[in-house]
């Protein structure tokens, strides 16, 4: 899986292909992305470093439910069995996400066959393999994804969150 | 690393003393209510309830659907004209009966599209632009109006009103509204008097539902409440989950899930009630079908997967089956309709075998649909059926008969003027139409063909639309626009003195030689503006006060909450300015009659125009009578449903549902007409084996004019997509994410392949409008001769694989959307 940064992506997207596109007709999305580097998580929030599981405890397609960064924030850890954006572990397929829908906070369920998270409220669903990208639905951002680290012993730690958790003004509560 | 997301993990909340405004979504017909909070940069509300404007306790997790969560896409920092910077939050309104705090991905991203010089909206048009030498450069309003007025006046004087053509918005919501529409109409119809007028998404000045008007049925007769009360909802050519999302999620789905049973029993006692059923007529298995099935169970949803263009045969077959079973509403037909015998001869003569062959839908499924529509619940209780149609029908094979056939079916079954029934459009954009009458006749002139390609007009004013991609047969349209506007460019390039007199003389000589002077009025530098000589910057939603109605005729005030960028002005002010310049020019020449045509543009406020526009809606479904801004401000996001019947105790009294009286309607004969010659030719040519259907997608609005500035939207959809069946993909060796080319004699376009069995083999679906690929390069030049409405939804093409797009498609998702 190539790791295309958003900045690179949007510059490419701006006018590489498509005869109908007049260069000066297009907005400068690349410019926007340059404003703040969002290719890696940057935050001033005091995220805790929390052990979620060990690599050996995970089986493909079986989700593991826990919380992060506090007890009021349900998250799900899963080994997808296929490489994923931001995936960790030897197969780059271990990912973790908030279980609250980034539309209106419904509790999501995981479907291993498509590696998607589904909301029962308004049928939004998200692609776990693609950084929690909205497949379809009314959410205005990805499903917040946990930033994971694996240490030499194979323990998986959550160290941060990309994207604002539903129902919060700040991911780490005051 | 995911490339596509907002990235914030913290958001400022409005302080308790933040300024508050109410507004309505700038996008689709549903018109969800929003609250706007505005407060100075550098300040923010605290986490305790008394420290923030939402009175929420942000020290704790908010529960689901709380209505107090601000997503990053709902927030922005804007810069006003005096340089002061403000936070703005546009939050769905929990107290609005339309959305109850819910929002679509489109409405939920308004923060992203507010003008901000350090965000992707930085390319908003801030100043008038004038073609000088090689490109369009900023100029003053005085110079822009002076040049425009002189060219228009000279053209009008030499060649008459039809030498000035226009293609303008006519909608409600963002940028439109009663105010701007009235000014545009007053300028072109009262002032210029041109017949060469066309509406933003079509080549002529027409209603999309002439047949409905002829039947006596207004386009939006029902209320959203009716979708909660109906026994059966019939969606025809509409993918409501993606295009009227909140109407579908908040009003239709609850009925399908049984959530409105108590309401039905309360409001409609004395008859049996069950959860609602849904029939969906669409050539594609859409996400609407999938979500309806997931929510209601497959037994309560009937998807009629119709062959492209064959709606009339299906609707008439349903009418015939219902009539044969004796399920029609004889009492309603006798009391409230005319022309039944003509309908009988035309529509009920539809052969069932022919309908099965044309539509691809079995007789058994047709019979099931007929039962769900019309088989009485008891001997005393008819089914309550709500017919809702949109572009799949309106832009189908033959606009007039398509719309007539569904209205006829509704009249046959008595489905008007009763709770839980209706027959109307779902709608695309909101409505805010009020104009003096169009001076032309029916069928209206095809402006693309006659004025632009045919050369009958010399000045073309395009406002709030992007026809180089959005009009039918767009490749030919672009070719003509490029050729004719270039003649003016060359003439301007050859002038050297720099005086306005010389420029006007150069333009006029080019117009004599077949040139076209193009004025584009918009909020962004659209693709059409790339051909323009004069570009006029307009204000958008939130930058002026405006009023519009939604799909249940709900009229509200959309408050101004920020400045327009640079020196951009509301459309009504631009039209007024041009009119006043023409008036003074004619007065100076002593031409009092011409001067009078351009007089009356003396409004000084948005509300002045709103009040003037009341004259243009008298007696229509939009009639708002003596309603004022103050009344609407007091009514907030719930507003009042037009027509307004009277003002009582200082407040307007509205109308929930039309036709609760004894109004009579007319059956319009609409027999299956067959395919037009342009389509026949493609059908008979083996080089173009694929039927190309098209439509919108959930994440984008219209031409994507705003979405192109939303990184999250463009990131996930960098190209238009084409859904292609796995069988066809295999034979062409096409995989998900491949770039492919679609082509036919009318043009070609590239797009990104999505392999899915949502369509039948041999049928593909492409996104209608996207700046990286305009589907309309493939549509034919055919229009319904009765209405001059194109058959946008159907063309045929060949498909060629170009190749994979590494670096572009790895981060996109290809999980099918027709399963929920």
Interface residues (C-beta under 8 A of the other chain):
Chain A: X1 X2 X3 X4 X5 X6 X8 X9 X10 X12 X13 X16 X17 X18 X19 X20 X21 X22 X24 X25 X26 X27 X28 X29 X31 X32 X33 X35 X36 X38 X39 X40 X41 X43 X44 X45 X72 X73 X85 X86 X100 X101 X102 X103 X104 X105 X106 X107 X114 X116 X118 X121 X122 X123 X125 X127 X129 X130 X131 X132 X133 X134 X135 X136 X137 X138 X139 X140 X141 X142 X144 X145 X160 X161 X162 X163 X164 X165 X166 X167 X168 X169 X170 X171 X173 X174
Chain B: X1 X2 X3 X4 X5 X6 X7 X8 X9 X10 X11 X12 X13 X47 X58 X59 X60 X61 X62 X63 X64 X65 X66 X68 X69 X70 X71 X72 X73 X74 X101 X102 X103 X104 X105 X108 X109 X118 X119 X120 X121 X122 X123 X135 X241 X242 X245 X249 X287 X291 X294 X295 X469 X524 X525 X526 X527 X529 X530 X698 X699 X708 X709 X711 X712 X714 X715 X716 X718 X719 X739 X749 X750 X771 X772 X773 X774 X777 X805 X806 X807 X808 X810 X811 X812 X813 X815 X817 X820
